[in-house]
Each structure stands twice: as structure tokens, then as C-alpha cells.
Amino acid sequence: MRSPTELAQVFRDKQLKLKPQRQLLFSRLHQNKSHPTAESLYEIASKQMPGISLRTIYQTLGELAEMGELQLVDVGIGATRFDPNTGDHHHFVCESCRAMHDVDILTSPKMSLRRGGGFAVNEVGVVFCGRCNRCNHKQQVRSPESQAKDKASN
């Protein structure tokens, strides 16, 4: 995603309203690697700018996605996430904390179907699921007693 200053110029060039709320969102999204939802952006933005509306956030995110500045990511774990990394990459989702991380795969980005059945594939997205390092570490440092309880209840 372009810098907040560059995005402001793009909005001006397209004759879109450039309000302080939008500029705040540009700065909150720039180099954001957390794959935020509209609601999580609203929570953060409303602390910095009381009165910002969820509608403004959705509208701005939609316009940025239409411009190709954001990817919409829906991996079936709840609300759609927004990813300012528009480069070719895939995602890892932690099954424990639901954090999403970018993943680069060392294979050809051009995949095709063996038996296509007439499908026209526009893009391929891979989602890895498991436990992130933080949740993995938490699991490892739990007491032996709580681990034994978990095993007994399964």
C-alpha cells in the first residue's frame, strides 16, 4: 500500500473526499501487518478521533480495495480482514489466537488445475493453519498438571 501522503494525493486526483478520518485510516493501515478487520480499525480510530463512523471506515476500505491498495482476506475465521500488502503472498492463521500472518512460499506463483472442468482461475490463495510462535510457547510453558488435565478431558 502506498504511503498516507501518496494515498491522499490519489484521493484528490480521483476527486474523492479527503477528510481527516480517511487520513487517519491511511496512517493506521500503512505498513500494518495485523490484517485488521473494519471493526478493529474502528476501535483504534475512534480512540484517536471520537465521532468517526464505522460507515466511513467501511467506505474508505472499500474504495482502497477497489483501487488495489488493499486485499480483502476472508479465510473463514470471522470478519473479512484487510491486508495492505498487495504483493504475491499467502497467509498463516493461528487456530488459537486467530492472528493472521503473511507467508511467502518458495514455489511458482502460477498454479493450474489438472482437471480444470472449465474453471477460469484468476488467483490462488493458500492458507496455512496451526499455532503461532506465541501460542506455541504458551502451550509449552504451561504446568504439567494443567497439561495432564487437558489429556484426561480428551
N, C-alpha and C positions, 0 to 999 in steps of 0.2 A: 504494500500500500504506500502511496506517496506520502510525503510529509504533510503536516497540517497546513502549512503555508501554501504548498502546491495544490492541495485539495480546495482550499479557499479560492484560489485562482480558477480552478476548474469549475467550481460552482458559479463564480462570477461570469466566466465565459459562456456557460450554459444558461445564464440569466435565471439561476435558481436563487432563492432567498438565502442569504448568508447571515444567519443570526448567531449571537453568542452561544446559544445552545448547541448549534451544529459545530461550531468551532471547538467547543468543549468535547464533543463526541470525537471529533477528528483527533484531538490530543489523547483521549482515553484509548483510542483504537491503535494509534501509531505504535508500531513495534510491540503490540500486545500479543503475547503468546499463550494466553489463558483460554482462548476460544470462548469469549463471553456470550451469554445469552442477552437478549434485549432487556430482560428483567434485571440481570446483574449489572448491566450498564446503567440502567435507570437508578438502581440503588446507589451506585457510586456517584453518578452525575447529580442526583437530587441532593446529596450531601454538600456538593460543591456549589450547586445552583438550585436552591429551593424554587419550586414552581415549574421546573422543566417537566414536560409531559411525556408519558410513555408513548403517546401517539407521535410526538416529534422524533423520538428515538427510533420507532419502527419506520417512520417515513424516511428518515435520514439513512438508516441501514439499508432500506430497500433501494434508495437512489444510489448509494455507494455500490451495492451489489450489481445493479443494472449497468453501472459504469465500469464494472470489472475490477473495482478496488477491494472488494471483499468476496470471499467464498462463503456460501451458505453450507453448513455442515449438519447433516441430520443422520446420526448413526443409531437411532432408536433408543436413546437413553434419556429421553425427555425433550425439552425445548430445543429448537434449532439453535445452533451455535454459529457465530460469525468469526471468520478467520481472515485477518488482514494479509496473511501470507498467501499470495495468489500464484506462487510458483508451484511447479510439479512436485507434489509430496503426498504422503498418506498420513494416517492417524493411528495413535495408540490410545485406548480408553481404559482407565483403571476401573476394574469391577468393584473395587472397594470404595474409593472416594469420588469416583466419576470424573476425575481430572482427565483432560484430553491433551495430548502432546503431538507435535509434528514428528513424522518419521520419514526419513529418506530411505529408499530401497535401492540397492545396487543391482537393478535389473533394467532391462529395456522398458521405457515407458509405453512402448507400443505393444499392447497385448491384443490378441484376437481370439475369437471363439472358434473351436474346431468344427463344431456342428452348429453354425450360426442360426439356422432356422429362419433366415431372412431378417434378422435383427440388424439394425444400424447402430453400432456402438459409438457414442460420442465421447465418452470418457470412462475411465476405470478408476475406482477408488477402493483401496484396501484399508480395512480397519482391523487392527490387532487388539485383542482384549486380554487382560491379565491384571497383574498388580504392579503399580508404580513402585519405584525405589523406596519412597517414603512409607507406603503402606506395607511393603515387604519388610522393611526394617522394623516397623511397629510390631508386626507379627512375630519376628524373630526375638524381640526383647521382652515379649510377654512372659509372665511367670510360668513355670512348669505346671503349677496347679491349675491355672486357667486353661492351659493347653490340654491338660488331661480332662477337664470338664467338657471342653468342646468335643473331644474324641468320644467321650461317654454319651453325649447327647446325640451324636450322629449315628 
